[in-house]
Amino acid sequence: MAAEAEAIFPRDLHFSEADFLAVRSLLYNKTGIALSDAKNHMAYARLAKRVRHQGFKSFADYLALLDSAAGAGEWEHFINALTTNLTSFFRESHHFDILRQHAQQHAEGSNPYRVWSSAASTGEEPYSILFTLAQTLQAGRYDIVASDIDTQVLTKAASGVYSADRVAKLDPSLLKQFFVRGVGSNNGKVKVKSVFARQVQFRQINLVDASWPQLGVFDVIFCRNVLIYFDKQTQAGILEHFARHLKPHGLLLLGHSENIQHISNTFAPCGKTAYRLARG
């Protein structure tokens, strides 16, 4: 399959099997993401632009840069290129029904109801959380943190600007409440209204870091379609870390293809791809 792909997309840069193994190792050591053997062409396609940008003719030279003191600033580009950011507004919509019901039950007193979107990508997930809570709780009664390892998508998310086709399937009343339409040079775009957009705190966080920033505890943590990129040992470590950041009644929401029951006994299922603390 890799040979067929290379024939269809001829490579102008030398990328040996040893180079691919080195890329896999570097990515795993930095992020915990485990690339399969089938990702050879993907790795080439995504990194080739950076190799050319640095003026190299081979991946070996680029990898040598990463291994040198001069390459410290290149690591961010390396990680950004290889991380996957597939998302949409209200993706896996049942989770937002769960969120709404949970918020109605557990929002209490002067303590804000707190939600963490731990793989925010370009922002569709945290803004979907925001829209749900804004329609469920009073202003000031909720707190939303959105994080990602990829700085480029975080910048995009923080801007709150999207092409009109990205919101085409949203209910018109929701569009009217939460977005403004662009005019002139911004025609064909929409922007999350500033009064709402500033209610989301965007932060860069690497989920495999030994320690995370001081985040406090949350009522709900979204970590959807992320764990599938890690090996079981890394998944277990992240889950234990999540457990320390959940309130006793808190929920962990995962992607449709993720099942953690064979990885950790810290969580127990309580709905469709929804989990609670087993000791909660």
Wavefront OBJ file of the C-alpha trace (Angstrom):
o trace
v 0.000 0.000 0.000
v 2.823 2.415 0.882
v 4.536 1.665 -2.439
v 1.290 2.329 -4.312
v 0.804 5.639 -2.478
v 4.371 6.682 -3.284
v 3.770 5.924 -6.947
v 0.679 8.093 -6.983
v 2.346 10.858 -4.959
v 6.035 10.860 -5.973
v 8.388 12.050 -3.251
v 10.927 14.762 -3.948
v 12.539 14.365 -0.501
v 14.441 11.322 0.729
v 12.438 9.580 3.457
v 13.850 6.209 4.468
v 12.288 3.594 6.699
v 14.810 4.630 9.359
v 13.572 8.218 9.028
v 9.981 7.090 9.529
v 10.940 5.058 12.606
v 12.757 8.117 13.976
v 9.684 10.307 13.389
v 7.511 7.754 15.185
v 9.890 7.624 18.118
v 10.205 11.403 18.438
v 6.440 11.908 18.251
v 5.801 9.210 20.842
v 8.422 10.590 23.228
v 7.047 14.126 22.953
v 3.297 13.488 22.846
v 2.593 9.822 23.586
v 0.960 9.467 20.152
v 1.754 6.097 18.579
v 1.875 6.097 14.768
v 1.166 2.753 13.132
v 3.200 1.294 10.252
v 0.394 2.415 7.916
v 1.097 6.101 8.672
v 4.334 6.309 6.678
v 2.839 8.325 3.828
v 0.874 10.538 6.212
v 4.040 11.371 8.131
v 5.854 12.243 4.907
v 3.004 14.347 3.535
v 2.564 16.350 6.722
v 6.237 16.961 7.479
v 7.549 17.531 3.939
v 6.462 21.182 4.035
v 8.557 21.789 7.149
v 11.550 19.983 5.641
v 11.369 22.186 2.549
v 10.791 25.299 4.670
v 14.052 24.620 6.473
v 15.845 24.244 3.123
v 16.640 20.539 3.473
v 16.588 17.888 0.761
v 16.195 14.943 3.098
v 14.359 14.069 6.273
v 17.626 12.956 7.861
v 18.837 16.568 7.833
v 15.548 17.759 9.299
v 15.658 15.151 12.064
v 19.234 16.195 12.831
v 17.951 19.752 13.285
v 15.374 18.552 15.818
v 18.154 16.782 17.674
v 20.252 19.951 17.932
v 20.043 23.031 20.139
v 19.219 25.089 17.041
v 16.072 23.032 16.508
v 14.347 23.913 19.776
v 11.886 26.203 18.019
v 11.044 23.594 15.396
v 9.464 21.116 17.806
v 6.207 23.053 17.922
v 5.907 22.869 14.113
v 6.789 19.151 14.157
v 4.021 18.368 16.654
v 1.478 20.652 14.976
v 2.083 18.941 11.626
v 1.516 15.428 12.937
v -1.478 15.891 15.200
v -4.947 15.218 13.786
v -7.727 17.782 14.170
v -11.059 16.440 12.913
v -14.049 18.093 14.554
v -17.429 19.725 14.025
v -20.074 21.580 16.015
v -22.144 19.271 18.250
v -20.279 16.211 17.037
v -21.722 13.117 18.776
v -24.730 15.170 19.810
v -25.861 12.806 22.570
v -23.005 14.101 24.719
v -24.513 17.574 24.755
v -27.836 16.139 25.903
v -25.930 14.424 28.713
v -24.104 17.671 29.487
v -27.353 19.648 29.674
v -28.998 17.153 32.009
v -25.907 16.886 34.205
v -25.586 20.680 34.474
v -29.208 21.006 35.503
v -28.647 18.450 38.269
v -25.267 19.520 39.585
v -24.909 23.291 39.099
v -24.794 24.511 42.692
v -24.601 27.725 44.723
v -21.818 30.155 43.975
v -19.480 27.490 42.589
v -19.369 27.589 38.787
v -20.171 24.433 36.853
v -16.829 23.571 35.242
v -16.180 21.778 31.942
v -12.857 20.953 30.287
v -12.550 20.297 26.558
v -9.159 18.572 26.637
v -8.725 18.234 22.862
v -10.270 21.479 21.663
v -8.855 21.412 18.141
v -10.206 24.391 16.153
v -12.838 25.180 18.777
v -16.045 23.552 17.600
v -16.247 21.313 20.667
v -15.676 23.962 23.385
v -18.035 26.381 21.654
v -20.683 23.649 21.450
v -20.186 23.187 25.205
v -20.515 26.935 25.662
v -23.733 27.164 23.646
v -25.231 24.274 25.631
v -24.377 25.767 29.014
v -25.393 29.305 28.006
v -28.852 27.955 27.174
v -28.997 25.906 30.384
v -27.409 28.008 33.137
v -27.295 31.685 33.995
v -24.308 33.751 32.861
v -21.429 33.449 35.299
v -22.604 30.065 36.564
v -20.226 28.066 34.358
v -16.513 27.922 33.586
v -15.059 26.382 30.398
v -11.418 25.460 29.801
v -10.333 24.355 26.328
v -6.906 22.906 25.611
v -4.903 21.258 22.865
v -1.285 20.416 22.199
v -1.425 22.086 18.754
v -0.819 25.832 19.012
v -2.026 26.543 15.491
v -5.497 25.125 16.060
v -5.710 26.907 19.426
v -5.099 30.223 17.683
v -7.840 29.378 15.206
v -10.177 28.350 18.025
v -9.562 31.502 20.045
v -10.435 33.662 17.027
v -13.925 32.100 16.892
v -14.056 32.636 13.115
v -15.433 29.931 10.810
v -16.506 29.584 7.205
v -20.273 29.663 6.795
v -20.353 26.035 5.634
v -19.024 24.935 9.055
v -22.210 26.180 10.724
v -24.660 25.466 7.913
v -26.346 22.604 9.794
v -26.840 24.523 13.044
v -30.319 25.627 14.072
v -31.014 29.185 12.758
v -31.985 30.367 16.244
v -28.640 29.210 17.607
v -26.812 30.993 14.800
v -28.690 34.189 15.593
v -27.951 33.948 19.314
v -24.264 33.095 19.219
v -22.768 34.252 15.890
v -22.346 37.379 13.805
v -22.029 37.141 10.033
v -19.074 38.678 8.266
v -19.446 41.459 5.732
v -17.166 42.862 3.049
v -13.876 40.956 3.008
v -15.298 38.634 5.677
v -18.331 37.684 3.621
v -18.938 33.944 3.830
v -17.615 33.749 7.389
v -19.157 33.830 10.844
v -17.701 34.733 14.210
v -18.709 33.688 17.705
v -19.996 36.814 19.458
v -17.317 38.274 21.702
v -19.565 38.286 24.763
v -19.645 34.467 24.491
v -16.204 33.724 23.022
v -14.393 35.314 25.953
v -16.124 32.873 28.297
v -13.826 30.089 27.047
v -10.252 29.903 28.380
v -7.876 28.445 25.778
v -4.633 26.834 26.985
v -1.924 24.663 25.489
v -1.684 21.384 27.411
v 0.091 18.154 26.508
v -1.962 15.331 28.023
v 1.076 13.067 28.411
v 3.082 15.561 30.458
v 3.927 14.283 33.933
v 2.152 17.276 35.452
v -0.527 19.586 34.124
v -1.111 23.258 34.939
v -3.178 24.102 38.000
v -6.615 23.424 36.545
v -8.705 22.570 39.568
v -11.486 20.017 39.354
v -14.283 19.719 36.811
v -17.871 18.565 36.621
v -17.320 17.191 33.088
v -14.231 16.417 31.024
v -14.499 15.897 27.270
v -11.713 13.765 25.775
v -13.257 12.442 22.593
v -11.467 10.502 19.860
v -8.082 11.224 21.429
v -7.145 8.138 23.433
v -7.183 6.033 20.256
v -3.883 7.687 19.248
v -2.058 6.450 22.371
v -0.872 3.015 23.463
v -2.578 1.350 26.436
v 0.039 2.379 28.981
v -0.254 6.028 27.977
v -4.053 5.807 27.930
v -4.066 4.431 31.472
v -1.816 7.247 32.686
v -4.026 9.929 31.132
v -7.152 8.352 32.637
v -5.613 8.338 36.114
v -4.707 11.985 35.645
v -8.258 12.818 34.556
v -9.603 11.091 37.649
v -7.697 13.526 39.860
v -9.347 16.443 38.053
v -12.966 15.236 38.317
v -15.435 16.090 41.055
v -16.993 13.029 42.786
v -20.116 13.335 40.629
v -18.129 14.226 37.523
v -18.375 12.707 34.049
v -15.732 11.760 31.502
v -17.041 11.791 27.917
v -15.123 9.780 25.319
v -15.395 9.200 21.579
v -17.669 6.629 19.977
v -14.773 4.266 19.169
v -13.173 4.387 22.618
v -13.808 1.812 25.356
v -11.703 2.074 28.507
v -13.151 -0.764 30.561
v -10.250 -3.056 29.648
v -7.676 -0.333 30.416
v -8.681 1.159 33.747
v -10.948 0.285 36.661
v -10.940 3.905 37.823
v -14.024 4.671 35.732
v -17.363 2.937 35.349
v -19.741 3.353 32.365
v -22.891 5.382 33.008
v -24.253 6.038 29.518
v -23.297 6.013 25.871
v -19.516 6.640 25.929
v -19.989 8.394 29.274
v -18.109 7.384 32.423
v -18.129 8.284 36.103
v -15.524 7.686 38.785
v -15.898 4.126 40.027
v -15.415 5.369 43.593
v -17.784 8.314 43.086
l 1 2 3 4 5 6 7 8 9 10 11 12 13 14 15 16 17 18 19 20 21 22 23 24 25 26 27 28 29 30 31 32 33 34 35 36 37 38 39 40 41 42 43 44 45 46 47 48 49 50 51 52 53 54 55 56 57 58 59 60 61 62 63 64 65 66 67 68 69 70 71 72 73 74 75 76 77 78 79 80 81 82 83 84 85 86 87 88 89 90 91 92 93 94 95 96 97 98 99 100 101 102 103 104 105 106 107 108 109 110 111 112 113 114 115 116 117 118 119 120 121 122 123 124 125 126 127 128 129 130 131 132 133 134 135 136 137 138 139 140 141 142 143 144 145 146 147 148 149 150 151 152 153 154 155 156 157 158 159 160 161 162 163 164 165 166 167 168 169 170 171 172 173 174 175 176 177 178 179 180 181 182 183 184 185 186 187 188 189 190 191 192 193 194 195 196 197 198 199 200 201 202 203 204 205 206 207 208 209 210 211 212 213 214 215 216 217 218 219 220 221 222 223 224 225 226 227 228 229 230 231 232 233 234 235 236 237 238 239 240 241 242 243 244 245 246 247 248 249 250 251 252 253 254 255 256 257 258 259 260 261 262 263 264 265 266 267 268 269 270 271 272 273 274 275 276 277 278 279 280
